[in-house]
Amino acid sequence: MGMGESQPVKQCASTGNRSALIACLQPNRRVEVEVDGSGVVK
């Protein structure tokens, strides 16, 4: 499940240069995987 937009780790101002914004948003690019061991794919 992608969590970047709905549950950001870090808030970044949209002002400044593009490379600084990309570096600031990098921690928000992640997925969280939940494994329950039932063998059923959700």
C-alpha positions in Angstrom: 0.0 0.0 0.0 1.5 3.4 -0.9 1.6 5.8 2.0 3.4 8.8 0.6 0.5 11.2 0.0 -1.9 9.9 2.7 0.6 9.5 5.6 3.7 11.6 4.8 6.8 11.1 7.0 8.0 14.6 6.2 6.2 17.8 5.2 8.0 20.0 2.6 7.4 23.5 1.5 6.8 23.7 -2.2 9.0 26.8 -2.5 12.6 26.6 -3.5 14.4 24.8 -6.2 13.3 21.4 -7.7 16.3 19.4 -6.5 15.7 20.6 -2.9 12.1 19.6 -3.1 12.9 16.2 -4.5 15.4 15.6 -1.7 12.9 16.7 0.9 10.2 14.4 -0.4 12.4 11.4 -0.7 11.5 9.8 2.7 7.8 9.9 1.7 8.4 7.5 -1.2 7.8 4.2 0.4 5.4 1.3 0.6 4.3 -0.6 3.6 3.8 -4.4 3.3 1.7 -6.3 5.7 2.1 -10.1 5.9 -0.3 -12.2 7.9 0.7 -15.7 6.8 -2.8 -16.9 5.8 -1.7 -17.5 2.2 -4.6 -15.4 0.9 -3.7 -12.6 -1.5 -5.6 -9.4 -0.8 
